[in-house]
């Protein structure tokens, strides 16, 4: 997996966590849901990168995290 892709996925996940936290803090369910969706997207992308690298266990874990 490329370092650039990995960092991009981590940044997207952090953005989603921040959005979710802001939504929870302000009671904005839409922003909270958008943050959760952003995190799921990042986790699915990371799972795809892990599959490319042949890391099936990592891919499975990331996919599971995306669905949680």
N, C-alpha and C positions, 0 to 999 in steps of 0.2 A: 504494500500500500504506500502511496506517495505521502510524504510528510505534509505537503500542501493540502491534500484531501483530508488527511487526519485532522489537521489544525482547523480547516474549514468546518468540518463536522463538529468539532469540539466548540468552536465559536457559535455555531448555530444552536447547539444544545444549550450553551450558556445564555444565549439570547432568549431562548424559550423559557428557561428557568426564571430569568428576570421578569419576563412578561407575565408568567404565571403568578409569581410572587406579588407583582404590582396589582394584578387583577384581584388576588385574594385580599390584599391590604386595602384596596379601594372598594371592594364589593362588586367589581366589574366582571361579571361572569363571562362576558364575551372575550375580554382580554385574557382572562384566565384560560379559557378554552383554546384561544389562539396560541397561547404559550405552550400548552400541552401538545397541540398539533405540531408546533414547530419542533418540539423535542422529539416527538415520534418520527417526524420526517428525518431529523438528523440521525436518529438511531437506525432507521431503515437504510439510510445511505451508508452508515458505518458497517452495517451487516453486509451490504453489497461489496464494500471494500474488503471485508474479511473473507468473503467467498472468493473474490478474485485472488486473494493471497493463499487460499487453501486452508484457512483457519475456520473450520466448520463449527467448532465449539464457540469461538468468539462471535461468529455470525449468528448462531442460535441464541446466544445470550443477548446480543443487540436487538434481534428481532423480538425476543421476549420482552425486553425493556420497552420497546416501541409500542407493544400492545398493552402494557400495564397502565 
